[in-house]
Amino acid sequence: MRQVQVHQFGGPEVLQIKHAEKPAISQWELLVEVHYASANPKDVMLRKGKLKNYLSIAFPLQLGQDFSGVVVKAGSKAGPYKPGDRIYGMVNEHNNGTLAEYLRVAPNEVYFAPENLSLAEAAAIPLTAQTALRAFRNIAKIKPGDSVCINGASGGVGVFAIQVAKILGARVTAISSEKNHALCRELGADVTVDYKKTPPAELKQQFDVFFDVFGNQNWRKARHLLKKTGWYITTVPNYKNIMDSLLSVFKIKNARLVVVESDSEDLRQLKTWIEAGKLRPVIEAEFPMEQIAEVHRRIETKRTVGKIVVRVTG
C-alpha cells in the first residue's frame, strides 16, 4: 500500500510516498480502506520536529490523524462494524498515520460516518470537532448564556468551535480577518472582530472562555479578558502553554491545553448534530495524496479557512 512517510525532520520536501505492508489486525481491531484523510497543524509540527521533546518519535514517521473510509475487515470482537460500513474517526496510537491506503483502528476511535455527508466532508470532522467539544463541554463546562471568545475562529478548529459553543448555548465573539466575518456569522457568531483593527488584547469585554486556536495569545496576554472564574484554553502545545496547564491542575490558573483522544461516543454525538443540521464542516480545498507537500505549505500559512482534506483512495 502507499503511505506518506517522513524519514528526517525538515520542510515539506521531506514528505515521501512510500510502499508499506498492509497492516494486520487483531480480533479487537478494524482494517479500513482510507478514502480521505484530513490535514492538521500537528502534522506540520511533527514533520518539523517541534514535538520531539514531548513525544517518543521514531522514523519513518507516519502522518495523519483523522480520516474517513470503508471497513475492509472486522475482528470478531471489534464491535458492530462489518465490511462495507462507512466510518470516520481519528487514531490515538502514535505513528499509525491516516495518510495511508489502509489503516488499523480500534472501535473506540471511530463511529459510523454521518449519513448526510460525503466521505470527503466526514474526514474534516474528527480531530477539530472533538477538540472544540472537549474544550467547551469537558474543560470550561460552558452553559447557556456564557460568553465565549474564539481567537482564530475561521480556522480548522475555529469553525467547529463557533458551532459547538452555539449548540451549548453560549454567546460567541469570533476573532478572524475581516474577509472571513461573513462565514463566522453564518456559522453562528454573535460578534465578529477583525484582529487587524482590534487586537485581542484591546477587547473591552470579559469572557467566560477565551479559546486561543490561532496560537498567538497565551494566558498572560489574555488573562485580563477573563471573568473571575473564566477559562483560558489553547490548542497549541508549546512550553508556556504546557506549564500553564500544569499549574491549572493546582488551581493556580484557569488555563488548559486541550489534548484530544478520539472517542466513539463523542463521534456519535457529532454525527447526531450533523444529521440534525446543527453542525457542518467547512472545507477550503481537496488535494490528492501526491500533493501532500503543497498541503503542508498551505497549512503553514496559518490562513486556511476550515479544513484541507486529502484524497487517499476512492
C-alpha positions as CSV (number, residue, x, y, z in Angstrom):
1,M,0.0,0.0,0.0
2,R,1.0,3.6,-0.4
3,Q,1.8,5.7,2.7
4,V,3.1,9.2,3.5
5,Q,6.3,8.9,5.5
6,V,8.9,11.3,7.0
7,H,12.5,9.9,7.4
8,Q,14.0,13.1,8.7
9,F,12.8,16.4,10.2
10,G,12.6,19.3,7.7
11,G,10.5,21.2,5.3
12,P,7.6,19.9,3.1
13,E,10.2,18.4,0.8
14,V,10.9,15.6,3.3
15,L,7.4,14.2,2.8
16,Q,7.6,11.0,0.8
17,I,5.1,8.5,-0.5
18,K,6.4,5.0,0.1
19,H,5.2,1.4,-0.2
20,A,4.4,-0.3,3.1
21,E,2.9,-3.5,4.2
22,K,-0.8,-3.6,4.7
23,P,-1.4,-3.7,8.5
24,A,-2.5,-6.9,10.2
25,I,-5.3,-6.6,12.7
26,S,-6.2,-8.4,15.9
27,Q,-9.7,-9.6,16.8
28,W,-10.4,-6.3,18.6
29,E,-9.5,-4.1,15.6
30,L,-10.8,-3.0,12.2
31,L,-8.9,-2.8,8.9
32,V,-10.1,0.3,6.9
33,E,-9.6,1.4,3.4
34,V,-8.9,5.1,3.8
35,H,-10.7,7.3,1.3
36,Y,-9.8,10.7,2.8
37,A,-7.5,12.0,5.5
38,S,-7.5,15.4,7.0
39,A,-4.5,17.8,7.3
40,N,-3.8,19.4,10.6
41,P,-1.2,21.8,12.1
42,K,0.0,18.9,14.3
43,D,1.3,17.1,11.2
44,V,3.4,20.2,10.4
45,M,4.8,20.3,13.9
46,L,5.7,16.6,13.8
47,R,7.4,17.0,10.4
48,K,9.5,19.9,11.7
49,G,10.4,18.1,14.9
50,K,8.7,20.6,17.1
51,L,7.1,17.9,19.2
52,K,10.2,15.7,19.6
53,N,10.7,16.8,23.2
54,Y,7.1,15.8,24.1
55,L,6.6,12.6,22.1
56,S,8.6,9.4,21.5
57,I,9.3,9.8,17.8
58,A,10.9,7.1,15.6
59,F,11.5,7.2,11.9
60,P,9.9,6.6,9.5
61,L,7.3,8.9,10.9
62,Q,3.7,8.3,9.7
63,L,1.5,11.4,9.5
64,G,-2.2,12.0,9.6
65,Q,-4.7,11.7,12.5
66,D,-8.3,11.9,11.2
67,F,-9.8,10.0,8.3
68,S,-12.9,8.6,6.7
69,G,-13.2,5.3,4.8
70,V,-14.8,1.9,4.5
71,V,-14.3,-1.1,6.7
72,V,-12.5,-3.9,4.8
73,K,-12.2,-6.5,7.6
74,A,-13.6,-6.5,11.2
75,G,-12.1,-8.5,14.0
76,S,-14.5,-10.8,15.8
77,K,-14.5,-8.6,18.9
78,A,-14.4,-5.2,17.1
79,G,-18.0,-4.1,17.9
80,P,-20.9,-3.6,15.5
81,Y,-18.9,-2.8,12.4
82,K,-18.8,-5.0,9.3
83,P,-17.1,-4.9,5.9
84,G,-18.6,-2.1,3.7
85,D,-19.5,0.2,6.6
86,R,-18.7,3.9,6.1
87,I,-16.8,5.1,9.2
88,Y,-15.0,8.2,10.3
89,G,-12.6,8.8,13.2
90,M,-9.2,9.6,14.5
91,V,-6.3,7.4,15.5
92,N,-5.0,7.7,19.1
93,E,-1.9,5.5,18.7
94,H,1.2,7.4,17.8
95,N,2.8,6.7,14.4
96,N,-0.3,5.0,12.9
97,G,-0.8,7.6,10.3
98,T,-4.0,8.0,8.3
99,L,-2.2,9.2,5.2
100,A,-2.1,5.6,4.0
101,E,-4.3,3.4,1.8
102,Y,-5.1,1.1,4.6
103,L,-5.3,1.7,8.4
104,R,-5.6,-0.4,11.5
105,V,-8.0,1.2,14.1
106,A,-9.8,0.3,17.3
107,P,-13.6,0.6,17.5
108,N,-13.4,3.2,20.3
109,E,-11.6,5.5,17.9
110,V,-14.3,5.5,15.2
111,Y,-18.0,5.7,14.5
112,F,-20.4,5.4,11.6
113,A,-20.0,8.4,9.3
114,P,-22.8,10.9,9.1
115,E,-25.4,9.8,6.5
116,N,-25.8,13.3,5.0
117,L,-22.1,13.9,4.3
118,S,-19.7,12.6,1.7
119,L,-16.6,10.8,2.9
120,A,-14.5,13.9,2.0
121,E,-16.7,16.0,4.3
122,A,-16.6,13.4,7.1
123,A,-12.8,13.4,7.1
124,A,-12.8,17.1,8.0
125,I,-14.5,16.5,11.4
126,P,-13.0,14.1,13.9
127,L,-9.9,15.9,15.4
128,T,-11.1,19.5,15.1
129,A,-14.7,19.0,16.2
130,Q,-13.7,16.8,19.1
131,T,-11.2,19.4,20.1
132,A,-13.9,22.1,20.3
133,L,-16.3,19.7,22.1
134,R,-13.7,18.8,24.8
135,A,-12.7,22.4,25.3
136,F,-16.2,23.7,25.9
137,R,-18.0,20.7,27.4
138,N,-15.3,19.0,29.4
139,I,-12.9,21.8,30.4
140,A,-14.9,25.0,30.5
141,K,-18.2,23.3,31.1
142,I,-20.0,26.2,29.4
143,K,-23.7,26.6,29.9
144,P,-26.4,28.7,28.2
145,G,-25.7,32.4,28.4
146,D,-21.9,32.0,28.9
147,S,-19.7,34.3,26.8
148,V,-17.0,32.7,24.6
149,C,-14.3,34.4,22.6
150,I,-12.6,32.4,19.8
151,N,-9.2,33.6,18.5
152,G,-8.7,32.1,15.1
153,A,-12.4,31.5,14.5
154,S,-12.2,30.7,10.8
155,G,-9.6,28.0,11.0
156,G,-9.9,24.3,11.3
157,V,-10.8,24.1,15.0
158,G,-12.4,27.6,15.0
159,V,-15.2,26.8,12.6
160,F,-16.3,24.0,14.8
161,A,-15.8,25.9,18.0
162,I,-18.3,28.6,16.9
163,Q,-20.9,25.9,16.1
164,V,-20.3,23.8,19.2
165,A,-20.4,26.9,21.5
166,K,-23.7,27.9,20.0
167,I,-25.2,24.4,20.3
168,L,-24.2,24.6,24.0
169,G,-26.0,27.9,24.4
170,A,-23.1,30.4,24.5
171,R,-22.8,33.9,23.1
172,V,-19.8,33.8,20.7
173,T,-17.3,36.5,19.8
174,A,-15.3,35.4,16.7
175,I,-11.8,36.9,16.0
176,S,-10.6,36.5,12.4
177,S,-9.7,38.5,9.4
178,E,-12.5,40.7,8.1
179,K,-12.9,38.7,4.9
180,N,-14.0,35.7,7.0
181,H,-16.6,37.5,9.1
182,A,-19.5,36.5,6.9
183,L,-18.6,32.9,7.3
184,C,-18.3,33.2,11.1
185,R,-21.7,34.9,11.3
186,E,-23.1,32.2,9.1
187,L,-21.8,29.6,11.5
188,G,-23.5,31.4,14.4
189,A,-21.1,34.0,15.7
190,D,-22.9,36.9,17.5
191,V,-20.0,39.3,17.3
192,T,-17.1,39.4,14.8
193,V,-13.8,41.2,15.4
194,D,-11.1,42.0,12.8
195,Y,-7.8,41.3,14.6
196,K,-6.0,43.8,12.4
197,K,-8.3,46.7,13.6
198,T,-8.8,45.5,17.1
199,P,-6.0,43.2,18.5
200,P,-7.4,40.7,21.0
201,A,-5.7,42.4,23.9
202,E,-7.6,45.6,23.3
203,L,-11.1,44.0,23.6
204,K,-13.2,45.7,26.3
205,Q,-15.3,42.7,27.3
206,Q,-14.5,39.9,29.7
207,F,-15.4,36.3,28.8
208,D,-16.2,33.0,30.5
209,V,-13.9,31.3,28.0
210,F,-11.1,32.6,25.8
211,F,-10.2,29.9,23.3
212,D,-6.9,30.6,21.6
213,V,-6.9,28.4,18.4
214,F,-4.6,30.6,16.4
215,G,-1.8,30.3,19.0
216,N,-0.6,33.9,19.4
217,Q,-2.4,34.8,22.7
218,N,-1.1,32.9,25.7
219,W,-2.6,33.1,29.2
220,R,-0.5,36.1,30.2
221,K,-1.8,38.1,27.2
222,A,-5.4,37.0,27.7
223,R,-6.0,36.8,31.4
224,H,-7.4,40.4,31.7
225,L,-10.1,39.3,29.2
226,L,-11.3,36.5,31.6
227,K,-14.0,36.8,34.2
228,K,-13.0,35.8,37.7
229,T,-13.8,32.1,37.0
230,G,-13.2,32.3,33.3
231,W,-11.1,29.8,31.4
232,Y,-8.2,30.3,29.0
233,I,-8.0,27.3,26.7
234,T,-5.4,26.7,23.9
235,T,-4.7,24.1,21.3
236,V,-1.0,24.9,20.9
237,P,1.4,22.5,22.7
238,N,4.4,24.9,23.4
239,Y,6.4,25.1,26.7
240,K,4.5,28.0,28.2
241,N,1.1,26.5,27.5
242,I,2.0,23.2,28.9
243,M,3.4,24.8,32.1
244,D,0.3,26.9,32.5
245,S,-1.9,23.8,32.0
246,L,0.1,22.0,34.8
247,L,-0.3,25.0,37.1
248,S,-4.0,24.9,36.4
249,V,-4.2,21.4,38.0
250,F,-3.1,23.0,41.3
251,K,-5.8,25.8,40.9
252,I,-3.1,28.4,40.4
253,K,-4.5,29.3,37.0
254,N,-7.6,28.6,34.9
255,A,-5.5,27.7,31.9
256,R,-5.6,24.5,30.0
257,L,-4.1,22.9,26.9
258,V,-6.8,20.8,25.3
259,V,-5.4,17.4,24.3
260,V,-7.8,15.1,22.5
261,E,-8.1,11.4,22.0
262,S,-10.8,10.1,19.8
263,D,-13.9,8.7,21.4
264,S,-16.7,6.8,19.7
265,E,-19.4,8.4,21.9
266,D,-18.2,11.9,21.0
267,L,-18.2,11.0,17.3
268,R,-21.7,9.6,17.8
269,Q,-22.8,13.0,19.3
270,L,-21.2,14.9,16.5
271,K,-22.9,12.7,13.9
272,T,-26.3,13.4,15.6
273,W,-25.7,17.1,15.5
274,I,-24.6,17.0,11.8
275,E,-27.6,14.9,10.7
276,A,-29.8,17.3,12.6
277,G,-28.4,20.3,10.6
278,K,-26.8,21.9,13.7
279,L,-23.1,21.3,12.7
280,R,-21.3,21.2,9.4
281,P,-17.7,21.0,8.2
282,V,-16.0,23.8,6.2
283,I,-13.6,22.6,3.5
284,E,-11.3,25.0,1.8
285,A,-9.7,22.6,-0.6
286,E,-9.2,19.0,-1.5
287,F,-5.8,17.6,-2.8
288,P,-4.7,14.2,-3.9
289,M,-2.1,12.5,-1.6
290,E,0.5,13.0,-4.3
291,Q,0.4,16.8,-3.4
292,I,0.9,16.4,0.3
293,A,3.8,18.8,0.3
294,E,1.6,21.5,-1.1
295,V,-1.0,20.7,1.6
296,H,1.7,21.3,4.2
297,R,2.7,24.6,2.6
298,R,-0.9,25.8,2.7
299,I,-1.3,24.9,6.4
300,E,2.0,26.7,7.3
301,T,0.5,30.0,6.1
302,K,-2.0,29.7,9.1
303,R,-4.6,31.3,6.8
304,T,-6.6,28.2,5.9
305,V,-10.3,28.6,6.2
306,G,-11.8,25.5,7.7
307,K,-10.0,22.3,6.7
308,I,-8.0,20.8,3.8
309,V,-8.8,17.2,3.0
310,V,-6.5,14.7,1.3
311,R,-7.9,12.2,-1.2
312,V,-6.1,8.9,-0.5
313,T,-8.2,6.3,-2.4
314,G,-11.7,6.2,-3.9
